[in-house]
Amino acid sequence: MEKLAFTFFLVLANMGCDGGLRLGSLKDASTKLEQSTRSLQDKRILSRNYAEAKQALAEAVKKNDTDTIREGLLKSLSFELKGDIAATIAEEKMTGLLPDLVTALQFNSGCMSGGSESEAAQKQLNEKVVKAISSLTSLSFPYFDASKIPVCSNDSPSWEIRRIVAETNEWISRNVDVTEHVLQKPIR
């Protein structure tokens, strides 16, 4: 219903003084509707409402909308949603998002407010991201045990995280054909 109302509004906005439609206005209206829907989709994945963000993730996966998935992985405030996104990337074999998993792992290192609850959530997220990286690359990280790595320390990110990042980046550089289309896109 909202799409129909928005389309009607755009059509009316493109009408000339004589009430006739301008050439191409329906196409313009359709394009604007698509851009607006895309913008709303991007924002829904960042919702503080977990169910809404999770639904936006499902829709993005169905549409193979890697921009929205990337946005959720890198900008969501929910550790749980980010973990779900990492798992989804691995399940769907979205190797093009591998550089974003590396970035997410780096961003998740360091002290965050929230005490031990946030630290536990960070460790779970690190575990899911590393598992996704391992699944996509077949790399093994036997030295990594999320439960034993302090998230908040002077040595942040930990040597284990730095090593995983280095090994994964090396894998990416040897397998550029797998991730090339994403590596050319800047992270917003």
CYANA upper distance limits for C-alpha pairs under 8 A (distance plus 0.5 A):
  1 MET  CA      5 ALA  CA      6.76
  2 GLU  CA      6 PHE  CA      6.53
  3 LYS  CA      7 THR  CA      6.50
  3 LYS  CA     33 LEU  CA      7.70
  4 LEU  CA      8 PHE  CA      6.61
  5 ALA  CA      9 PHE  CA      6.66
  6 PHE  CA     10 LEU  CA      6.72
  6 PHE  CA     33 LEU  CA      7.56
  7 THR  CA     11 VAL  CA      6.64
  7 THR  CA     29 ALA  CA      6.65
  7 THR  CA     30 SER  CA      7.54
  7 THR  CA     33 LEU  CA      6.99
  8 PHE  CA     12 LEU  CA      6.69
  9 PHE  CA     13 ALA  CA      6.61
 10 LEU  CA     14 ASN  CA      6.76
 10 LEU  CA     29 ALA  CA      5.82
 10 LEU  CA     32 LYS  CA      8.46
 11 VAL  CA     15 MET  CA      6.99
 11 VAL  CA     21 LEU  CA      8.10
 11 VAL  CA     25 SER  CA      7.20
 11 VAL  CA     26 LEU  CA      6.96
 11 VAL  CA     29 ALA  CA      6.67
 14 ASN  CA     21 LEU  CA      6.83
 14 ASN  CA     22 ARG  CA      6.72
 14 ASN  CA     25 SER  CA      6.30
 15 MET  CA     19 GLY  CA      6.01
 15 MET  CA     20 GLY  CA      6.04
 15 MET  CA     21 LEU  CA      5.06
 15 MET  CA     22 ARG  CA      6.49
 15 MET  CA     25 SER  CA      8.46
 16 GLY  CA     20 GLY  CA      5.91
 16 GLY  CA     21 LEU  CA      6.52
 16 GLY  CA     22 ARG  CA      6.76
 21 LEU  CA     25 SER  CA      6.99
 24 GLY  CA     28 ASP  CA      6.61
 25 SER  CA     29 ALA  CA      6.39
 26 LEU  CA     30 SER  CA      6.57
 27 LYS  CA     31 THR  CA      6.64
 28 ASP  CA     32 LYS  CA      6.58
 29 ALA  CA     33 LEU  CA      6.53
 30 SER  CA     34 GLU  CA      6.64
 31 THR  CA     35 GLN  CA      6.68
 32 LYS  CA     36 SER  CA      6.51
 33 LEU  CA     37 THR  CA      6.51
 34 GLU  CA     38 ARG  CA      6.56
 35 GLN  CA     39 SER  CA      6.60
 36 SER  CA     40 LEU  CA      6.70
 37 THR  CA     41 GLN  CA      6.60
 38 ARG  CA     42 ASP  CA      6.70
 39 SER  CA     43 LYS  CA      6.86
 40 LEU  CA     44 ARG  CA      6.60
 41 GLN  CA     45 ILE  CA      7.18
 41 GLN  CA     56 ALA  CA      6.91
 41 GLN  CA     60 ALA  CA      8.46
 41 GLN  CA     68 THR  CA      7.69
 42 ASP  CA     46 LEU  CA      7.68
 42 ASP  CA     67 ASP  CA      8.46
 42 ASP  CA     68 THR  CA      5.68
 42 ASP  CA     71 GLU  CA      7.54
 43 LYS  CA     47 SER  CA      7.14
 44 ARG  CA     52 GLU  CA      7.05
 44 ARG  CA     53 ALA  CA      6.03
 44 ARG  CA     56 ALA  CA      6.40
 45 ILE  CA     52 GLU  CA      7.72
 45 ILE  CA     53 ALA  CA      4.67
 45 ILE  CA     54 LYS  CA      7.48
 45 ILE  CA     55 GLN  CA      8.40
 45 ILE  CA     56 ALA  CA      5.67
 45 ILE  CA     57 LEU  CA      6.73
 45 ILE  CA     68 THR  CA      7.61
 45 ILE  CA     69 ILE  CA      8.37
 45 ILE  CA     71 GLU  CA      8.12
 45 ILE  CA     72 GLY  CA      6.07
 45 ILE  CA     76 SER  CA      7.86
 46 LEU  CA     53 ALA  CA      6.68
 46 LEU  CA     71 GLU  CA      8.25
 46 LEU  CA     72 GLY  CA      6.44
 46 LEU  CA     75 LYS  CA      7.49
 46 LEU  CA     76 SER  CA      5.54
 46 LEU  CA     77 LEU  CA      7.82
 47 SER  CA     52 GLU  CA      7.12
 47 SER  CA     53 ALA  CA      5.89
 47 SER  CA     76 SER  CA      8.22
 48 ARG  CA     53 ALA  CA      7.89
 48 ARG  CA     77 LEU  CA      7.91
 48 ARG  CA     78 SER  CA      7.95
 49 ASN  CA     53 ALA  CA      6.77
 50 TYR  CA     54 LYS  CA      6.43
 50 TYR  CA     78 SER  CA      8.35
 50 TYR  CA     81 LEU  CA      7.67
 51 ALA  CA     55 GLN  CA      6.64
 52 GLU  CA     56 ALA  CA      6.74
 53 ALA  CA     57 LEU  CA      6.74
 53 ALA  CA     81 LEU  CA      8.07
 54 LYS  CA     58 ALA  CA      6.83
 54 LYS  CA     81 LEU  CA      7.48
 55 GLN  CA     59 GLU  CA      6.75
 56 ALA  CA     60 ALA  CA      6.56
 57 LEU  CA     61 VAL  CA      6.65
 57 LEU  CA     68 THR  CA      8.20
 57 LEU  CA     69 ILE  CA      7.04
 57 LEU  CA     72 GLY  CA      8.43
 57 LEU  CA     85 ILE  CA      7.91
 58 ALA  CA     62 LYS  CA      6.71
 59 GLU  CA     63 LYS  CA      6.73
 60 ALA  CA     64 ASN  CA      6.27
 60 ALA  CA     65 ASP  CA      5.26
 60 ALA  CA     66 THR  CA      7.68
 60 ALA  CA     68 THR  CA      6.83
 60 ALA  CA     69 ILE  CA      7.00
 61 VAL  CA     65 ASP  CA      6.68
 61 VAL  CA     66 THR  CA      8.20
 61 VAL  CA     69 ILE  CA      8.07
 65 ASP  CA     69 ILE  CA      7.03
 66 THR  CA     70 ARG  CA      6.39
 66 THR  CA     97 LEU  CA      8.04
 67 ASP  CA     71 GLU  CA      6.60
 68 THR  CA     72 GLY  CA      6.77
 69 ILE  CA     73 LEU  CA      6.71
 69 ILE  CA     85 ILE  CA      7.53
 70 ARG  CA     74 LEU  CA      6.60
 70 ARG  CA     97 LEU  CA      7.71
 70 ARG  CA    100 ASP  CA      7.24
 71 GLU  CA     75 LYS  CA      6.11
 71 GLU  CA     76 SER  CA      7.85
 72 GLY  CA     76 SER  CA      5.46
 72 GLY  CA     81 LEU  CA      8.29
 72 GLY  CA     82 LYS  CA      7.23
 72 GLY  CA     85 ILE  CA      7.89
 73 LEU  CA     81 LEU  CA      8.34
 73 LEU  CA     82 LYS  CA      5.54
 73 LEU  CA     85 ILE  CA      6.64
 73 LEU  CA     86 ALA  CA      7.72
 73 LEU  CA    100 ASP  CA      8.12
 73 LEU  CA    101 LEU  CA      8.23
 73 LEU  CA    104 ALA  CA      7.25
 74 LEU  CA     82 LYS  CA      8.27
 74 LEU  CA    100 ASP  CA      7.90
 74 LEU  CA    103 THR  CA      8.14
 74 LEU  CA    104 ALA  CA      6.31
 76 SER  CA     81 LEU  CA      7.82
 76 SER  CA     82 LYS  CA      7.23
 78 SER  CA     82 LYS  CA      6.77
 79 PHE  CA     83 GLY  CA      6.67
 79 PHE  CA    121 ALA  CA      6.60
 79 PHE  CA    122 GLN  CA      7.22
 79 PHE  CA    125 LEU  CA      6.71
 80 GLU  CA     84 ASP  CA      6.76
 80 GLU  CA    121 ALA  CA      7.89
 80 GLU  CA    125 LEU  CA      7.71
 81 LEU  CA     85 ILE  CA      6.61
 82 LYS  CA     86 ALA  CA      6.68
 82 LYS  CA    125 LEU  CA      7.53
 83 GLY  CA     87 ALA  CA      6.72
 83 GLY  CA    124 GLN  CA      8.10
 83 GLY  CA    125 LEU  CA      5.63
 83 GLY  CA    128 LYS  CA      6.16
 83 GLY  CA    129 VAL  CA      7.29
 84 ASP  CA     88 THR  CA      6.56
 85 ILE  CA     89 ILE  CA      6.59
 86 ALA  CA     90 ALA  CA      6.96
 86 ALA  CA    101 LEU  CA      7.54
 86 ALA  CA    128 LYS  CA      6.85
 86 ALA  CA    129 VAL  CA      5.97
 86 ALA  CA    132 ALA  CA      6.46
 87 ALA  CA     91 GLU  CA      6.62
 87 ALA  CA    128 LYS  CA      6.97
 87 ALA  CA    129 VAL  CA      7.89
 87 ALA  CA    131 LYS  CA      8.45
 87 ALA  CA    132 ALA  CA      6.44
 88 THR  CA     92 GLU  CA      6.39
 89 ILE  CA     93 LYS  CA      6.37
 89 ILE  CA     94 MET  CA      5.64
 89 ILE  CA     95 THR  CA      8.12
 89 ILE  CA     97 LEU  CA      7.75
 89 ILE  CA    132 ALA  CA      7.54
 90 ALA  CA     94 MET  CA      6.93
 90 ALA  CA     95 THR  CA      8.36
 90 ALA  CA    132 ALA  CA      5.40
 90 ALA  CA    133 ILE  CA      7.93
 90 ALA  CA    135 SER  CA      6.64
 90 ALA  CA    136 LEU  CA      6.56
 93 LYS  CA    136 LEU  CA      6.93
 94 MET  CA     98 LEU  CA      7.91
 94 MET  CA    136 LEU  CA      8.33
 95 THR  CA    136 LEU  CA      6.66
 95 THR  CA    178 VAL  CA      6.95
 95 THR  CA    179 THR  CA      6.68
 96 GLY  CA    178 VAL  CA      6.96
 96 GLY  CA    179 THR  CA      4.85
 96 GLY  CA    180 GLU  CA      7.76
 96 GLY  CA    181 HIS  CA      7.42
 96 GLY  CA    182 VAL  CA      6.04
 96 GLY  CA    183 LEU  CA      8.41
 97 LEU  CA    101 LEU  CA      6.99
 97 LEU  CA    179 THR  CA      7.80
 97 LEU  CA    182 VAL  CA      7.30
 98 LEU  CA    102 VAL  CA      6.98
 98 LEU  CA    133 ILE  CA      7.27
 98 LEU  CA    136 LEU  CA      8.11
 98 LEU  CA    179 THR  CA      7.70
 99 PRO  CA    103 THR  CA      6.80
 99 PRO  CA    169 ASN  CA      8.20
 99 PRO  CA    172 ILE  CA      8.28
 99 PRO  CA    179 THR  CA      8.31
 99 PRO  CA    182 VAL  CA      8.40
 99 PRO  CA    183 LEU  CA      7.71
100 ASP  CA    104 ALA  CA      6.53
101 LEU  CA    105 LEU  CA      6.66
101 LEU  CA    129 VAL  CA      6.83
101 LEU  CA    132 ALA  CA      8.41
101 LEU  CA    133 ILE  CA      7.43
102 VAL  CA    106 GLN  CA      6.85
102 VAL  CA    133 ILE  CA      8.35
102 VAL  CA    165 VAL  CA      6.53
102 VAL  CA    168 THR  CA      7.94
102 VAL  CA    169 ASN  CA      8.43
103 THR  CA    107 PHE  CA      6.59
104 ALA  CA    108 ASN  CA      6.54
104 ALA  CA    129 VAL  CA      8.23
105 LEU  CA    109 SER  CA      7.28
105 LEU  CA    126 ASN  CA      6.73
105 LEU  CA    129 VAL  CA      7.05
105 LEU  CA    130 VAL  CA      8.23
105 LEU  CA    161 ILE  CA      7.99
105 LEU  CA    165 VAL  CA      8.42
106 GLN  CA    157 PRO  CA      7.47
106 GLN  CA    161 ILE  CA      8.02
106 GLN  CA    165 VAL  CA      8.25
108 ASN  CA    122 GLN  CA      7.05
108 ASN  CA    125 LEU  CA      8.39
108 ASN  CA    126 ASN  CA      7.72
109 SER  CA    122 GLN  CA      8.39
109 SER  CA    151 VAL  CA      6.50
109 SER  CA    152 CYS  CA      7.91
109 SER  CA    156 SER  CA      6.61
109 SER  CA    157 PRO  CA      5.63
109 SER  CA    158 SER  CA      8.36
110 GLY  CA    151 VAL  CA      6.32
110 GLY  CA    152 CYS  CA      5.56
110 GLY  CA    153 SER  CA      7.50
110 GLY  CA    156 SER  CA      6.01
110 GLY  CA    157 PRO  CA      6.92
111 CYS  CA    151 VAL  CA      7.21
111 CYS  CA    152 CYS  CA      4.99
111 CYS  CA    153 SER  CA      7.80
112 MET  CA    118 SER  CA      7.49
112 MET  CA    119 GLU  CA      8.20
112 MET  CA    152 CYS  CA      8.17
113 SER  CA    118 SER  CA      7.51
114 GLY  CA    118 SER  CA      5.48
114 GLY  CA    119 GLU  CA      8.11
115 GLY  CA    119 GLU  CA      6.85
116 SER  CA    120 ALA  CA      6.53
117 GLU  CA    121 ALA  CA      6.79
118 SER  CA    122 GLN  CA      6.53
119 GLU  CA    123 LYS  CA      6.71
119 GLU  CA    151 VAL  CA      6.86
119 GLU  CA    152 CYS  CA      8.08
120 ALA  CA    124 GLN  CA      6.80
121 ALA  CA    125 LEU  CA      6.65
122 GLN  CA    126 ASN  CA      6.59
122 GLN  CA    151 VAL  CA      7.65
123 LYS  CA    127 GLU  CA      6.67
123 LYS  CA    146 ALA  CA      5.94
123 LYS  CA    147 SER  CA      6.95
123 LYS  CA    149 ILE  CA      8.38
123 LYS  CA    151 VAL  CA      7.48
124 GLN  CA    128 LYS  CA      6.79
124 GLN  CA    146 ALA  CA      7.68
125 LEU  CA    129 VAL  CA      6.58
126 ASN  CA    130 VAL  CA      6.52
126 ASN  CA    146 ALA  CA      7.12
127 GLU  CA    131 LYS  CA      6.56
127 GLU  CA    145 ASP  CA      8.33
127 GLU  CA    146 ALA  CA      6.19
128 LYS  CA    132 ALA  CA      6.62
129 VAL  CA    133 ILE  CA      6.67
130 VAL  CA    134 SER  CA      6.55
130 VAL  CA    164 ILE  CA      8.43
131 LYS  CA    135 SER  CA      6.56
132 ALA  CA    136 LEU  CA      6.70
133 ILE  CA    137 THR  CA      6.58
133 ILE  CA    138 SER  CA      8.44
133 ILE  CA    139 LEU  CA      8.14
133 ILE  CA    168 THR  CA      8.11
134 SER  CA    138 SER  CA      5.63
134 SER  CA    139 LEU  CA      5.47
134 SER  CA    140 SER  CA      6.63
134 SER  CA    141 PHE  CA      8.13
135 SER  CA    139 LEU  CA      8.06
137 THR  CA    168 THR  CA      8.34
137 THR  CA    171 TRP  CA      7.90
139 LEU  CA    168 THR  CA      8.33
141 PHE  CA    164 ILE  CA      7.65
143 TYR  CA    160 GLU  CA      7.56
144 PHE  CA    160 GLU  CA      6.65
144 PHE  CA    161 ILE  CA      8.49
145 ASP  CA    149 ILE  CA      7.12
149 ILE  CA    158 SER  CA      7.69
150 PRO  CA    158 SER  CA      8.13
151 VAL  CA    156 SER  CA      7.65
151 VAL  CA    157 PRO  CA      8.03
151 VAL  CA    158 SER  CA      8.15
152 CYS  CA    156 SER  CA      7.31
155 ASP  CA    159 TRP  CA      8.10
157 PRO  CA    161 ILE  CA      6.49
157 PRO  CA    162 ARG  CA      6.85
158 SER  CA    162 ARG  CA      6.76
159 TRP  CA    163 ARG  CA      6.48
160 GLU  CA    164 ILE  CA      6.69
161 ILE  CA    165 VAL  CA      6.63
162 ARG  CA    166 ALA  CA      6.65
163 ARG  CA    167 GLU  CA      6.56
164 ILE  CA    168 THR  CA      6.46
165 VAL  CA    169 ASN  CA      6.50
166 ALA  CA    170 GLU  CA      6.63
167 GLU  CA    171 TRP  CA      6.72
168 THR  CA    172 ILE  CA      6.64
169 ASN  CA    173 SER  CA      6.66
170 GLU  CA    174 ARG  CA      6.88
171 TRP  CA    175 ASN  CA      6.65
172 ILE  CA    176 VAL  CA      6.16
172 ILE  CA    178 VAL  CA      8.42
172 ILE  CA    179 THR  CA      7.55
175 ASN  CA    179 THR  CA      7.66
176 VAL  CA    180 GLU  CA      5.68
179 THR  CA    183 LEU  CA      6.77
180 GLU  CA    184 GLN  CA      7.13
181 HIS  CA    185 LYS  CA      7.83
